[in-house]
């Protein structure tokens, strides 16, 4: 079986620290072939940043959370609330 070093290096170039350790001492990006199947403990921001490189000609761009957009008169046109329920519980249970 081959090595997973090229995959770990690619993740590192995409902004994910390949040497980061979890609280239990395990590597967040394991040195095992299962990383090709998605067996990696990553945050949503890390995954967003890594995937954004595909749409930015290979350039990593650190993601930011946009909570409000204002026009030139400081009138808020879009405001998001991270804890806002967007879907009904009934609908989400159908998907689950």
Backbone as CSV, one residue per row, in Angstrom:
resi,resn,N_x,N_y,N_z,CA_x,CA_y,CA_z,C_x,C_y,C_z
1,UNK,0.843,-1.167,0.000,0.000,0.000,0.000,0.893,1.236,0.000
2,UNK,0.446,2.300,-0.649,1.225,3.527,-0.750,1.165,4.373,0.513
3,UNK,1.739,5.528,0.409,1.778,6.455,1.536,0.683,7.516,1.396
4,UNK,0.249,8.053,2.517,-0.765,9.104,2.490,-0.127,10.487,2.629
5,UNK,1.193,10.542,2.613,1.904,11.820,2.758,1.475,12.849,1.711
6,UNK,1.305,12.475,0.425,0.867,13.484,-0.545,-0.504,14.074,-0.219
7,UNK,-1.420,13.283,0.306,-2.755,13.776,0.662,-2.651,14.712,1.856
8,UNK,-1.859,14.327,2.847,-1.667,15.189,4.019,-0.985,16.503,3.629
9,UNK,-0.026,16.437,2.721,0.646,17.652,2.240,-0.332,18.556,1.497
10,UNK,-1.215,17.962,0.687,-2.212,18.745,-0.036,-3.131,19.472,0.947
11,UNK,-3.590,18.771,1.968,-4.437,19.400,2.980,-3.696,20.549,3.664
12,UNK,-2.404,20.348,3.921,-1.610,21.397,4.562,-1.524,22.634,3.666
13,UNK,-1.354,22.426,2.365,-1.298,23.545,1.419,-2.660,24.240,1.277
14,UNK,-3.732,23.540,1.604,-5.077,24.114,1.543,-5.472,24.791,2.848
15,UNK,-4.513,24.939,3.762,-4.769,25.680,4.994,-5.141,24.846,6.199
16,UNK,-5.039,23.531,6.104,-5.377,22.653,7.223,-4.082,22.125,7.824
17,UNK,-3.895,22.378,9.115,-2.666,21.962,9.790,-2.630,20.445,9.910
18,UNK,-1.730,19.825,9.166,-1.661,18.357,9.152,-1.066,17.788,10.439
19,UNK,-0.446,18.627,11.273,0.161,18.166,12.520,-0.680,18.497,13.748
20,UNK,-1.878,19.063,13.539,-2.755,19.422,14.645,-3.207,18.171,15.389
21,UNK,-3.160,18.243,16.699,-3.575,17.107,17.519,-4.867,17.448,18.259
22,UNK,-5.733,16.454,18.376,-6.984,16.588,19.115,-6.707,16.502,20.611
23,UNK,-7.715,16.766,21.425,-7.553,16.709,22.876,-7.103,15.333,23.367
24,UNK,-7.513,14.294,22.637,-7.142,12.935,23.052,-5.763,12.516,22.538
25,UNK,-5.051,13.437,21.858,-3.697,13.149,21.391,-3.606,12.626,19.970
26,UNK,-4.755,12.227,19.389,-4.737,11.746,18.002,-4.553,12.902,17.038
27,UNK,-3.992,12.601,15.873,-3.867,13.608,14.830,-5.241,13.942,14.263
28,UNK,-5.526,15.234,14.045,-6.798,15.628,13.441,-6.879,15.103,12.012
29,UNK,-5.742,15.075,11.317,-5.649,14.482,9.973,-4.841,13.199,10.144
30,UNK,-5.514,12.068,10.275,-4.804,10.825,10.568,-3.839,10.416,9.457
31,UNK,-2.800,9.753,9.861,-1.796,9.258,8.922,-2.205,7.855,8.449
32,UNK,-3.448,7.761,7.981,-4.033,6.481,7.568,-4.736,6.650,6.225
33,UNK,-4.854,5.581,5.438,-5.547,5.689,4.144,-7.001,6.137,4.249
34,UNK,-7.612,6.030,5.428,-9.020,6.410,5.576,-9.244,7.909,5.382
35,UNK,-8.189,8.729,5.372,-8.398,10.161,5.149,-8.941,10.417,3.750
36,UNK,-8.690,9.503,2.834,-9.234,9.649,1.477,-10.743,9.448,1.453
37,UNK,-11.292,8.846,2.501,-12.724,8.618,2.600,-13.412,9.661,3.461
38,UNK,-12.649,10.641,3.923,-13.231,11.712,4.717,-13.151,11.510,6.214
39,UNK,-12.281,10.630,6.680,-12.158,10.363,8.112,-11.224,11.381,8.768
40,UNK,-11.612,12.662,8.687,-10.806,13.742,9.241,-11.711,14.619,10.088
41,UNK,-11.244,14.994,11.292,-12.004,15.884,12.167,-11.666,17.327,11.814
42,UNK,-12.533,17.961,11.016,-12.328,19.344,10.595,-13.541,20.187,10.948
43,UNK,-13.297,21.464,11.159,-14.401,22.380,11.380,-14.981,22.795,10.032
44,UNK,-16.162,23.369,10.069,-16.787,23.855,8.841,-15.936,24.937,8.182
45,UNK,-15.331,25.813,8.976,-14.487,26.872,8.419,-13.249,26.289,7.734
46,UNK,-12.652,25.236,8.298,-11.495,24.599,7.666,-11.888,23.960,6.341
47,UNK,-13.030,23.270,6.332,-13.482,22.635,5.094,-13.836,23.672,4.038
48,UNK,-14.480,24.763,4.456,-14.841,25.823,3.518,-13.601,26.428,2.896
49,UNK,-12.594,26.697,3.710,-11.348,27.254,3.199,-10.649,26.320,2.234
50,UNK,-10.630,25.037,2.560,-9.972,24.066,1.687,-10.696,23.946,0.353
51,UNK,-12.021,23.842,0.389,-12.775,23.713,-0.862,-12.748,24.990,-1.689
52,UNK,-12.579,26.141,-1.039,-12.555,27.402,-1.792,-11.347,27.481,-2.716
53,UNK,-10.293,26.749,-2.413,-9.111,26.767,-3.273,-9.428,26.227,-4.665
54,UNK,-10.394,25.329,-4.776,-10.760,24.791,-6.090,-11.412,25.861,-6.959
55,UNK,-12.162,26.761,-6.353,-12.827,27.826,-7.094,-11.982,29.078,-7.260
56,UNK,-10.808,29.113,-6.617,-9.936,30.283,-6.672,-8.610,29.969,-7.352
57,UNK,-8.645,29.116,-8.364,-7.452,28.751,-9.140,-6.322,28.214,-8.267
58,UNK,-6.690,27.469,-7.218,-5.692,26.840,-6.370,-5.194,27.708,-5.232
59,UNK,-5.730,28.900,-5.065,-5.281,29.814,-4.015,-6.165,29.675,-2.786
60,UNK,-5.532,29.476,-1.628,-6.275,29.390,-0.371,-6.701,30.788,0.048
61,UNK,-7.961,30.944,0.393,-8.497,32.195,0.918,-9.184,31.864,2.236
62,UNK,-8.741,32.502,3.310,-9.338,32.227,4.611,-10.784,32.712,4.617
63,UNK,-11.733,31.838,4.935,-13.145,32.239,4.918,-13.481,33.191,6.064
64,UNK,-14.490,34.002,5.837,-14.997,34.907,6.866,-16.503,34.708,6.959
65,UNK,-17.044,34.991,8.121,-18.478,34.870,8.328,-19.099,36.252,8.138
66,UNK,-20.019,36.382,7.206,-20.702,37.645,6.950,-22.029,37.615,7.690
67,UNK,-22.185,38.528,8.634,-23.422,38.552,9.414,-24.363,39.678,9.004
68,UNK,-23.839,40.681,8.252,-24.678,41.789,7.850,-24.082,42.456,6.610
69,UNK,-24.947,42.903,5.707,-24.533,43.651,4.528,-25.275,44.979,4.557
70,UNK,-24.520,46.059,4.422,-25.116,47.393,4.466,-24.900,48.110,3.150
71,UNK,-25.836,49.022,2.806,-25.641,49.871,1.636,-24.859,51.120,2.058
72,UNK,-24.672,52.069,1.148,-23.842,53.243,1.439,-24.434,54.153,2.508
73,UNK,-25.709,54.000,2.809,-26.332,54.802,3.867,-26.375,54.043,5.193
74,UNK,-25.663,52.960,5.277,-25.581,52.105,6.474,-26.896,51.402,6.784
75,UNK,-27.777,51.324,5.794,-29.015,50.568,5.962,-28.706,49.098,5.721
76,UNK,-29.083,48.279,6.658,-28.807,46.849,6.553,-29.788,46.197,5.584
77,UNK,-29.265,45.587,4.538,-30.129,44.929,3.567,-30.262,43.439,3.841
78,UNK,-29.233,42.857,4.410,-29.269,41.433,4.761,-28.653,41.287,6.142
79,UNK,-29.350,40.591,7.005,-28.816,40.330,8.338,-29.051,38.863,8.648
80,UNK,-28.013,38.187,9.066,-28.147,36.773,9.413,-27.934,36.604,10.907
81,UNK,-28.551,35.620,11.430,-28.414,35.292,12.833,-28.019,33.826,12.918
82,UNK,-26.820,33.531,13.427,-26.342,32.146,13.446,-27.269,31.154,14.126
83,UNK,-28.062,31.585,15.095,-28.929,30.661,15.824,-30.358,30.657,15.308
84,UNK,-30.582,31.257,14.169,-31.929,31.337,13.612,-32.352,29.977,13.053
85,UNK,-33.547,29.521,13.403,-34.070,28.276,12.842,-34.543,28.528,11.421
86,UNK,-33.911,27.888,10.473,-34.261,28.078,9.077,-35.232,27.024,8.575
87,UNK,-35.240,25.884,9.221,-36.102,24.779,8.805,-36.918,24.310,9.998
88,UNK,-38.085,23.807,9.720,-38.904,23.290,10.812,-38.311,21.971,11.312
89,UNK,-38.544,21.704,12.565,-38.057,20.462,13.158,-38.657,19.260,12.439
90,UNK,-39.909,19.368,12.069,-40.580,18.264,11.358,-39.859,17.946,10.038
91,UNK,-39.504,18.998,9.301,-38.820,18.788,8.026,-37.432,18.163,8.248
92,UNK,-36.697,18.655,9.221,-35.358,18.110,9.461,-35.421,16.658,9.909
93,UNK,-36.462,16.301,10.646,-36.588,14.902,11.074,-36.869,13.982,9.893
94,UNK,-37.533,14.496,8.871,-37.747,13.692,7.662,-36.416,13.391,6.966
95,UNK,-35.511,14.342,6.992,-34.205,14.157,6.370,-33.294,13.265,7.201
96,UNK,-33.490,13.291,8.491,-32.644,12.536,9.408,-33.018,11.104,9.385
